[in-house]
């Protein structure tokens, strides 16, 4: 994407009512929407997050299928989720929002028990050992998710990375978390949930064309 296109999208994001772009200082010194997301959506419907939402394809697809829930895509790259935000506005979707920020700040943006469900779709597996702290399912991140999720809330991990799938399963077993569903190839599993197989991102379609299996884990953290 050219720099002119990026600048244009950044500019347009600033005009979107469904895009929130707080500074790091605004988040770390007391984020105004923490514990008050019901005032943003003007309802008390369940809140679902997509972390590292990219173009927002999953956020949009899930929101279309679940009008009884509110969906928030989070990514640091606003030029990417611009497409999702624009689609939501064009389709007059009132249950969609996007936040441009680092995922590591999630527990400063949402209050305890404020989130019902989290989706992590095709994250960078950060394979090198020195990158472990950046894996979105490492122990530090899981504790942050646990802090904002309701007691019965759960996390979905969908990835083409066998490494990420195996790493996460090992960590979940090792720390005693509750694994609700796990599969090494969702498109060959009759019991795969529809929200897993019924929505495909741009990159997922490319992985499938190359014959790469798509893995999935649904789990609940226990601390």
HULIN-V922206 format. One record per backbone hydrogen bond with DSSP energy under -1.0 kcal/mol. NH is the residue of the N-H (numbers start at 1). CO is the residue of the C=O. If there is no record, write none. Layout:
[[NH:CO] [NH:CO]]
This chain:
[[6:2] [7:3] [8:4] [9:5] [10:6] [11:7] [12:8] [13:9] [14:10] [15:12] [16:13] [19:16] [20:98] [27:23] [28:24] [29:25] [34:31] [36:33] [39:36] [41:37] [42:38] [43:38] [48:70] [49:117] [50:72] [51:119] [52:74] [53:74] [56:53] [60:56] [61:57] [62:58] [63:59] [64:60] [65:61] [66:62] [69:66] [70:46] [71:95] [72:48] [73:97] [74:50] [75:99] [78:76] [80:77] [81:77] [82:78] [83:80] [85:81] [86:82] [87:83] [88:84] [89:85] [90:86] [91:87] [92:89] [93:88] [97:71] [98:18] [99:73] [100:20] [105:102] [106:103] [108:105] [110:106] [114:111] [115:148] [116:47] [117:47] [118:154] [119:49] [120:156] [122:158] [131:128] [132:129] [134:131] [135:132] [138:135] [142:138] [143:139] [144:140] [145:141] [146:142] [147:143] [148:144] [149:145] [150:115] [153:150] [154:116] [155:219] [156:118] [157:217] [158:120] [159:215] [165:161] [166:162] [167:163] [168:164] [169:165] [170:166] [171:167] [172:168] [173:169] [174:170] [175:171] [177:172] [178:220] [180:218] [181:218] [183:216] [186:214] [188:185] [192:189] [196:193] [197:193] [198:194] [205:201] [206:202] [207:203] [208:204] [209:205] [210:206] [211:208] [212:207] [215:159] [216:183] [217:157] [218:181] [219:155] [220:178]]
